[in-house]
Amino acid sequence: MPPASRIQRRTVRRTGGKTATDARAGVGQHSSTDARADVERRTVTDPRADSTNTRAEAEHYSYRVAWDPTHEQFLCTSVEFPDVRVLASDSEGALTRAQQDVARVLERAAATGADVPQPLSTRTYSGRLQVRLGEDLHRALAYEAAENGISLNQLILKKLAAG
């Protein structure tokens, strides 16, 4: 059995209040038609998890660094933790400080048993996405697909890939 500080419990919240638990550490699946209604979250169950682990774990989360012309500094945000927003004079400094902030959030969550989002990088995706369209748009896409001699699915993939 792994040491208690490495045991993690995942709780999957789904639409309609249904809850399932996956106690296998490191396993995640995400297949959602509504990202807000089907959110995968993880609870660190051992409050004694050391800060070295949380610093390393913070590196698994997603970050975006961009120049902020308003503040004339680099702004780094965490995709999974939208409240983490850090300004720094260089991009590396912004990223480092944002990772430190996320590590602190993870440490607090470990101490209190609070849920934290699973890193996007560790989620798995089914490749299936269900989208609801208005009738007119559906019809227009079906016509365009037929005119191009491709399936509706192929047309939509082509349009999504083109941006």
C-alpha positions as CSV (number, residue, x, y, z in Angstrom):
1,M,0.0,0.0,0.0
2,P,1.4,3.5,-0.9
3,P,2.2,5.9,1.9
4,A,-0.8,7.9,3.1
5,S,0.6,11.2,1.8
6,R,0.4,9.8,-1.7
7,I,-3.2,8.5,-1.6
8,Q,-5.6,10.6,-3.5
9,R,-9.4,10.3,-3.9
10,R,-11.2,11.6,-6.9
11,T,-14.8,12.6,-6.8
12,V,-16.7,13.0,-10.1
13,R,-19.7,15.3,-10.0
14,R,-22.2,14.9,-12.7
15,T,-25.4,16.5,-13.8
16,G,-28.4,15.6,-11.6
17,G,-26.3,15.4,-8.4
18,K,-25.0,11.9,-9.1
19,T,-21.6,11.2,-7.5
20,A,-19.1,8.5,-8.2
21,T,-15.7,8.0,-6.6
22,D,-12.6,6.7,-8.3
23,A,-9.9,5.9,-5.7
24,R,-7.2,5.0,-8.2
25,A,-4.6,7.7,-8.0
26,G,-3.6,9.2,-11.4
27,V,-6.7,8.0,-13.3
28,G,-9.0,10.5,-14.8
29,Q,-11.6,10.6,-17.5
30,H,-13.4,13.6,-18.8
31,S,-16.1,13.3,-21.4
32,S,-18.6,16.1,-21.1
33,T,-21.3,17.8,-23.1
34,D,-21.4,20.6,-20.5
35,A,-18.0,21.2,-18.8
36,R,-19.7,23.0,-15.9
37,A,-22.2,20.2,-15.2
38,D,-19.6,17.5,-15.5
39,V,-16.5,18.6,-13.6
40,E,-13.8,16.2,-12.4
41,R,-12.3,17.2,-9.1
42,R,-9.7,15.7,-6.8
43,T,-9.4,15.8,-3.0
44,V,-6.0,15.3,-1.4
45,T,-6.9,13.3,1.6
46,D,-3.7,13.6,3.7
47,P,-3.2,17.0,5.2
48,R,0.5,16.2,5.8
49,A,1.3,16.2,2.1
50,D,4.7,18.0,1.9
51,S,5.3,21.2,0.0
52,T,7.8,19.4,-2.3
53,N,5.0,17.3,-3.7
54,T,2.7,20.3,-4.1
55,R,5.4,22.3,-6.0
56,A,5.9,19.3,-8.3
57,E,2.2,18.8,-8.7
58,A,1.7,22.6,-9.5
59,E,3.9,22.1,-12.6
60,H,1.2,19.7,-14.0
61,Y,-1.4,22.4,-14.3
62,S,-1.8,24.6,-17.4
63,Y,-0.6,28.2,-17.5
64,R,-0.8,31.0,-20.1
65,V,1.8,33.8,-20.2
66,A,1.1,36.9,-22.3
67,W,2.2,40.5,-22.4
68,D,-0.2,42.8,-20.7
69,P,0.0,46.2,-22.3
70,T,-2.0,47.9,-19.6
71,H,0.5,47.0,-16.9
72,E,3.5,46.7,-19.2
73,Q,4.4,43.4,-17.7
74,F,3.9,39.7,-18.4
75,L,0.7,38.2,-17.0
76,C,0.5,34.5,-16.2
77,T,-2.8,32.9,-15.4
78,S,-3.6,29.3,-14.5
79,V,-6.3,27.7,-16.6
80,E,-7.6,25.4,-13.8
81,F,-7.3,28.1,-11.1
82,P,-8.7,31.3,-12.7
83,D,-8.1,33.3,-9.5
84,V,-4.3,32.9,-10.0
85,R,-3.1,35.9,-11.9
86,V,0.5,37.0,-11.6
87,L,2.4,40.0,-13.1
88,A,6.1,40.0,-13.6
89,S,8.7,41.9,-15.6
90,D,9.7,38.7,-17.5
91,S,7.7,35.7,-18.7
92,E,9.8,33.1,-16.8
93,G,9.3,35.1,-13.5
94,A,5.5,35.3,-14.1
95,L,5.3,31.5,-14.7
96,T,7.4,30.7,-11.7
97,R,5.4,32.9,-9.4
98,A,2.1,31.5,-10.8
99,Q,3.3,28.0,-10.1
100,Q,4.2,29.0,-6.6
101,D,0.7,30.4,-6.1
102,V,-0.9,27.2,-7.3
103,A,1.4,25.2,-5.0
104,R,0.2,27.3,-2.1
105,V,-3.5,26.7,-3.1
106,L,-2.7,22.9,-3.3
107,E,-1.1,23.0,0.2
108,R,-4.1,24.8,1.7
109,A,-6.4,22.3,0.0
110,A,-4.4,19.4,1.4
111,A,-4.6,20.9,4.9
112,T,-8.3,21.5,4.7
113,G,-9.4,18.5,2.6
114,A,-10.8,20.9,-0.1
115,D,-11.4,19.8,-3.7
116,V,-9.0,21.0,-6.4
117,P,-9.5,20.6,-10.1
118,Q,-7.6,17.8,-11.9
119,P,-4.9,19.1,-14.2
120,L,-6.1,19.2,-17.8
121,S,-2.9,17.4,-18.8
122,T,-3.8,14.3,-16.9
123,R,-7.4,14.0,-18.0
124,T,-8.4,11.6,-20.8
125,Y,-10.9,12.5,-23.5
126,S,-13.2,10.2,-25.4
127,G,-13.0,12.1,-28.7
128,R,-16.8,12.3,-28.7
129,L,-18.5,15.7,-28.4
130,Q,-22.2,16.2,-28.6
131,V,-23.3,19.7,-29.7
132,R,-26.8,21.0,-30.0
133,L,-27.4,23.2,-33.1
134,G,-30.3,25.3,-34.2
135,E,-32.3,23.7,-37.0
136,D,-31.3,26.3,-39.6
137,L,-27.6,25.9,-38.8
138,H,-27.9,22.1,-38.8
139,R,-29.6,22.3,-42.2
140,A,-27.0,24.7,-43.7
141,L,-24.1,22.5,-42.5
142,A,-25.8,19.4,-43.9
143,Y,-26.3,21.1,-47.3
144,E,-22.6,22.2,-47.3
145,A,-21.4,18.7,-46.4
146,A,-23.5,17.2,-49.2
147,E,-22.3,19.8,-51.7
148,N,-18.7,18.9,-50.8
149,G,-19.3,15.1,-50.8
150,I,-18.3,14.6,-47.2
151,S,-20.1,13.6,-44.1
152,L,-21.5,16.2,-41.7
153,N,-19.0,15.1,-39.1
154,Q,-16.1,15.5,-41.5
155,L,-17.3,19.0,-42.4
156,I,-17.5,20.1,-38.7
157,L,-14.1,18.6,-38.0
158,K,-12.7,20.6,-40.9
159,K,-14.2,23.8,-39.7
160,L,-13.1,23.3,-36.1
161,A,-9.5,22.5,-37.3
162,A,-9.5,25.7,-39.4
163,G,-10.4,27.8,-36.4
